Amino acid sequence: MEEKIRAKLEELRVHLQADGGDMEVAAIEGKNVSLRLRGACGCCPHATMTIKEGIQRILREEIDPEIEVERVD
C-alpha cells in the first residue's frame, strides 16, 4: 500500500508545484500519512483544506477509504 500512496502523492505534487509549493512525505505508517508542505504551500492559509479536502480525499477515493493524512512541521 505504501508504494501506491507514494506514487499517487508524486502525481499530486505537480499541482502544488504549479502554485509555487511542494510537499515532502515525512512518514507513512500503515494508513497514516504525514506530510510537510513547502514553499508557498507551507504558509498558505488554505493548507489544511489542501491536505484534507484535496490530498486525503483523493487517496481515500483511489487507494483506501481509511487513509488519514496529517500535516507536520
Stockholm file with secondary structure:
# STOCKHOLM 1.0

chainA/1-73         MEEKIRAKLEELRVHLQADGGDMEVAAIEGKNVSLRLRGACGCCPHATMTIKEGIQRILREEIDPEIEVERVD
#=GR chainA/1-73 SS CHHHHHHHHHHHHHHHHHTTEEEEEEEEETTEEEEEEEEGGGGCTTHHHIIIIIIIHHHHHHTCTTCEEEECC
#=GC SS_cons        CHHHHHHHHHHHHHHHHHTTEEEEEEEEETTEEEEEEEEGGGGCTTHHHIIIIIIIHHHHHHTCTTCEEEECC
//
